Amino acid sequence: MARHENMSRRGLLRKTAGLAGGAITFPYLVASSSLGKAGSASPGSRIAIGCIGVGGQGTHNIKAFLNNPAVRMVAVCDVNEDRRQKAKNLIDRHYGDKGCATFRDFRELLARDDIDAVVIATQDHWHALVATAAAQAGKDMYCEKPTGVAVAEGKAMRDAVRRYGRVFQTGTQQRSERNFRFACELARNGYIGKVHTVKVGAPGPEYKRAYRKPPTEEPVPAGFDYDMYLGPAPMKPYNGGRWAFPDWYLTWDYCAGFIVNWGVHHLDIANWGCPAVSDEPFEVECKGSYRNDGLTDNINDWQSEFTYASGLHMTYTNTGNPNKQGCHFEGDEGWVHVNRKGIWAEPASLLNVTIKPNEIHLGTSTSHHENFIDCVKTRRDPISPVEAGHQASYLGLVPEIACRLGRKLKWDPAAELFVGDAEANQMLTRPMRSPWRL
C-alpha cells in the first residue's frame, strides 16, 4: 500500500484553505482505522464518529448511532453554540462522561485522525464542500440528501468518494424499507412486464409553520457564526429565517427546493426500480411557479415530463397531482405503486411474490444507519451509494433548470451535460462566495 504522510491539525487547516481559496488541494489523510488503530478493521473496536451539523436531522442521526454498540460518538460540530452544547450533552449523558468534543469549524473536526467517519447534516449548500473535504481527510461518510444544490457539486462529491476509497451512505433511507425495495425488485425482475412509464409524486413546500419573515435585517444572535453558516452562499443581512427550519428549505441560497430536497427520496426509488431513468438520454420539460413570500423564493410547484428514445416516459410532479405521493411503475403486464404508507399492485397477487434466488436482489438493509456501520467494517458499498445519491439529486435539479429557463432541455447522462445549450450548462454549477470553492 502506498505510504501517506500524516498531518497535524494545524497542517490540515492550512491545507483546507484550498477549500476557501482555490481548488481543494489538501492531501488525503489516512484514517486511524486504515492504520490498524481504532475504527473499522478490528472486530472488537468501536468506530469513532463525529457529526457535522446538529440541528433536527443531525440530532436524529446522533440518536440512531448512539444505539449502535459498534459506534462511539466522539465529536460534534455546528455554527450555533447552543446546538453544539445540546448535542454534546446528549452524547455525554449516553456514555456517562464528558468525552464529546465540540467544534465550530468542520475543518478542525476533520483534522482529528482518531475520527473514522462523519455524519453530514448541514444545510444543503454545504454538503459538497464538507463531503469532499471529508473524503480527502480519509473519513467515511453518512451524508444527508441531496448531494448539493447543483449538479457539479454532486459530481465533485462522487469523484472524491471514489478517488479516496471512502464508504459513503446517502441519507435516502427508503432503500432500507422493505416495501420500497420489494416494489423495485418487482419492476427490475419483470413481474409487471417491460416498464414503460414511471410516475413520481413528491410533496411541495406546504409547511404551515413557515416563518414567512420579511427580509429585514436582524441582530446576529450571540454564539452564532453567521459568516461560517453562509459559507459559499451569498452574503446577505442576517435574518433568523435564513437558517431556521423550515424557511431555509424554501430559500434558493441554501436549498434547490422541494423538487430536489424532498423529491430526491422518490426519485431515488424511481432510479432504483428502473435504472434507465438516469442511464438513458432524455428530454425534459417542466412547468411550475416560484415562491415570493418573505425570504422564501425557490420552486413552489412543478409538473415535469421526461421522455426517452426507447419509449420510456417519466412524470415527476408535486403533491396534489394525479400521481399522488410515491413512485408508480407501469409495465405492459401490470403496475406497482409504493410510498411511505404502503404498497399496492395490479394484479394484487404480485404482493405475494417471492423473489427467486437467481433473480435481482437489491439488498437486505433494514436500518440505514446500521447498514452504514456494517459497510465501514467490510468496506463494501452501502445500500445508498454516492452514485445513487448523485443521480437522484440531478433527476430533481435538471427539471428545476428546465422550469427556470422555461424550455425543453436534452440531457446526456454520460457527459452529465445538456446537449447544445450553453446557458443551461452554466446552471449546472452554483457560484460560491469567495473564498470558498470546489
N, C-alpha and C positions, 0 to 999 in steps of 0.2 A: 504494500500500500504506500502511496506517495506520502512523504512527510509534509506536515503543515506546521507552520510556526505559530505557537501560541502567542497570545497578546494580552496585555494588561487592559483593565477597564479604560484607563486614560487613552491608551493606544487606539482602542476601538472607537472611542468618542471622537478622537482626531480623525480617524478614517471615515466615520459616518458623517463627517462634514461633506462627503461625497453625496450623501442624501440631501444635503442642504447647500450645495454649492457646485454641483456638477454631476456627471454621471456617477451612479453608485459604483465605487471602486474599491471599497474596503475588503480585505481578504476574507476568505472562508475560514472560520474558526471551527475546529473540531470540538464537538460537544464532549462533555465528560463521559457520556455513555459510549462514545466511539473509542475512547481511550481505555475502556475496561473499568471505568470508575462508576459512580452512581448513575443509574439510568436504565437503558433499555436492555442491556445484554444479560446480566446475570440474573438467574431465576429468583434469587432471594432479595434483590434490591428493589427500591421504590423509585419511580420515575418522578423527577423533580420538575414541577410545572410553575410557571409564572403566568399571570393573567393581565393582559394589556387592554384596558377599558373595563370598568367595573360598575357600569350602570345596571339597568334591569336585566339585560341578557347576559352581561358578564357575570353578574351575581348568580343567575340561574346556572350558568356553566360551572362556576366555582362549587356550588352545592352538589352538582352532579358528580364532579371529580372528587370531592371530599368523601363521597360514599364509596369510592373505589380503594380498596386496601393496597393496590399496587401503586398508588399515587401519593405524593407528598406535595401539597401546595406550599410554595416557599416564598412567593413574592407577588405583589400587585402593583399596577401602575395606572394612574389616572391623572388628568389635569386638574381634577377637583379634589381638594384636600378632604372634604367631608366624606366623599365616596371612598377615597383611599383608606381612611381610617375605619369606616364601617366594614369594608372588605377585610381589612387586617383583623379587626375584632372578630368577625365571623370565623376566619380561619384559625386564629389563636384559640378561640373558645373550643373549637372542634378538637384541636390537638392538645389543649391544656398547657400551652406555653406562650411565649412571646416571640416566636421564631420567624413570623412572616415579615419580610422586608417590604418597604414601600418606596415607590419611585414616582416622580412627576414626569420624567423624560424616559420614553420607552428604550432609548439607546443605552441608558445605564443598566436597565434590566437585562437587555440582550448581551451586554458585556460580561455578565456573570457566567463563568464557564462551568459552574455547578448546576446550571439550569439546562434540562434536556429538551423541554418542549414549552411552547407558549400557547395560550388561548388569546385570540384576537377578536375583541368585541367592541371595537371603536365605532364611531360613525363611519359611513361607507366611504367618505372621501379620503380616509386614512388607510383603508385596507391594503392597497397595493404597496404603499411606501413601507408600512410596518412588515408586511409579509415578505417582501423582497429582502429587507434588512435582516429579518429573522432567518431566512434561508441562508444568507451569506454568513450569518453568525453561527450556523450549524445547529439551528433549533428545528425540531419538528413542530407542526402547527395544527391546531384546531381553529379554523378561521370562519367567522360568521359570513353568511352570504350578504350581498353578491360579491364578486371578485373586484369590485371597484365601481367607479362612476363613468368609466369609459372603456371601450374595447381594448385599447392599448394597455390599460392597467392590468386587465386580466391576462393578457399575453405576457407581460413582464412577470407577473406572479407565477404563471405556469412555467415559464422558461427558467426562472430562478429555482423553483422547487426541483425541477428535473436536473438542472445543472449541478446542484449541490446535494442531490440524492436524499432529499428530505421526505418524511412522511407528512402528508397533508390531507386533512379531512375538511371538506366544505360543510358548513352548517345547514345543509339541506336534509334535515333529519327524516323526511318522509321515506327515504330509502331504507330506513331501519324499521319501518312499519310493514307488517305482513300484507295488508290489503294492497298497498301501492306496489310492492314487489310482485305479488301474485298477478295483479292486473297486467303488469309489464311482461311477465312470463307468459301469460295467455296470448298477448299480442305478438311477442317475439317468436313463439313456437307455432304460430299459425292456427291456433284454436278458433280464431274468428275469420280465418281465411287471410287473403292478402289485404293488409291495411291500406286503405285509400284516403281516409280522412281522419285527422286528429283535431279535436276541439278542446281548447284550453280556456277556462274561465277563472279569473282571479279577482279578488276584491279591489275596488278602487279606494281612494282615501276618504273614508266615511266616518272618521273619528268624531264623536260627539263632544269630546272634551278637548279638542284642539284649542290652543290658546287664542289663535287669530289675533295676535297682538299687533298693534300698529307698529310700523318700523321706526320707532323713535329710539333715540339713544338713552341708555340707562347706565348707572354706575356698575362697573365690574365688581362682582362680589369678592369679598376677602377670601383668599385661599383658592381662587380660580385663575388658572393661567390661560387667559383668553387667546393670547397670541399663539401659544402651543396648540390650543384646541383648533384654531383655524388652520394652522399648518399650511397646506398647499392651497387652501380656499382663499378667495379674495378677502382683503382686509375691509371690514365694514364696521360701523359703530356697534358697540355691544348692545344686545337685547337678549333677555332671557330666553325668548323663543328660538334663538339661533342654536341653542344646544339642548333645550329641554324637549323631551318626548311628549307629544308626537310631532310638534312643529318641524323639527329638523328633518323628519321623514318626508315632509311636504315641501322642502326648500331645496332648490336646484343646486345651490353651492355645496351641499353636504350629502345629497342623495339624488339619484336619477328618477325617483318617483316610484310609486307602487307598481308601475308597469315592469320595473326591474326588481325592486327591493322585496316585494311580496310575491310578485308573479314568478320569480325565479323558482319557487317551490314546485309549482305545477308545470312550468316549462321544463324543469329537470325531469319530471316524470314522463312528459311527452318524449323527451330525448332518450330516456332510458328504455321506454317501451317501443320506440320507433326511431332508431338512430339516424335514419335518413333525413330527419328534420334538420339536423345540423351537418350531416355528411354531404348532402347534395346541394348544388347551387339552387338558389331560389330568387323569385321576385317577391317583393313585399310592398303592400300598400297599407297605410294606417291613417285613420281619421280620428280626431279627438279634440278635446278642449284643454286649456291650461288655466290653472288657478290664478286668481288675483285677489288674494284675501290676506291682508296683513303682510307678514313676512313670506307667506307660502305662495309659491309660483310655479311648481312643476306640474306635470301632466295630471289631469283630473279624471278623464275617462278616455277610452280608446276602443276602436274596432279595427283590427288588423287582419289581413289576409295574406297567407304565404302560398305561393304556387310553385310547383316543381315540374321539371321537364318530364319526369317519369309518370306524371299524373297524380302524384300525391298532393294533398291540399291540407293546410292547417289554418284554423282560425284561432285568434287569440283576442279575447275581449275582457272587459271588467264586469264585475257583478251587476246583475240586472239585465244581462243579455240572455238569449235563449239557451246558451250552453250551461248557465249557472256556474257554480264553482267546481273545480276539479279538472280531471283530464279524461277525455272520452275518445276511445279508439274505435273506429268503424272499419270493418273488413267486409269482404264480399260474402261472408258466411255468418256474420253476427257482429256484436259490439260488446264492449265492456267500459263501464264508467266508474271512476274511483275518486273519492275526496275524503276529507277527514271525518266525515260522518258515516261512511260505509262504502260498499262495493256492490255494483249491480251489473247484470249481463243479460244478453239475449243471444241464444237461448239461456234460460236461467240455470240449466244443468251444467253450464260451464263453471259455475261456482263450486261444483263438487269434483272438479278435475284434480287429479294428482299428477304433477309434472313428473315425467318419466326420467329415470337416471341418465339416459343418453340425450336428454333434451337440454335446452339452455336453462341454467340455474343462475340467478343474478346475485346470489349471496345469502348469508344466513344471519345477518346482523339483526339483533333485537334491541340494541341500545347503541345509539350513535357515539356516545362518549366511551363506552366500553370497547366498541369496535376500534376506535382510535387508539386506545391504550394497547389493545392486543396487537395492532399493527406497528406501533412503536417498538414493541418487543420483537416482532417477527420480521420487520422491515418490508412487509407487504403493503400494497395499496389498500387504503380503507374503502368502505362501500361508496363513498362520495369523493373520488379523487379530484385533483385540481383541474384536470381536463374537463370533467363533467361540470364542475362549478363555473369554469370559464365559458363553456358552451351555453349552459342555461342562462348565464348572465347576458351574453350577447344576443340571445334569442329575444330578450327584452329590450336591450339597448338599440338594436338595429331598427325595429319598428318605431321606437321613440324618435330616432333620427328622421325616419320617413315622415312621421307625423309633423315634426318640427319644420321640415322642408316643404311639406305639402305635395310630395310627388312620389311616384313609384320608383323603387330602387332595386338594383340587381346585386345580389351578394355572392361572392366567390369564397366558399369556406376553406379552400386550400390556401389561397393567398390571404384570407381574412381581410378582404378589402371589397369595397363597392366597385362595380365594373363601370368604367367610363364616367365617373362622377367625382371630380376633384373636390368639390365643395363638401359632399357627403363624407369623403375620406378624411378631410380635415377635422370633422366632428368625431372621429374615432379616438381622438386624443383630447384631453382637457388641459387647458393651460394651468400651470401651477405657479402659485405665488413664490417669488424669489425669497429665500434661496433654495426652496425645495424643488427637487426634480427627480424623475426616474432616469 
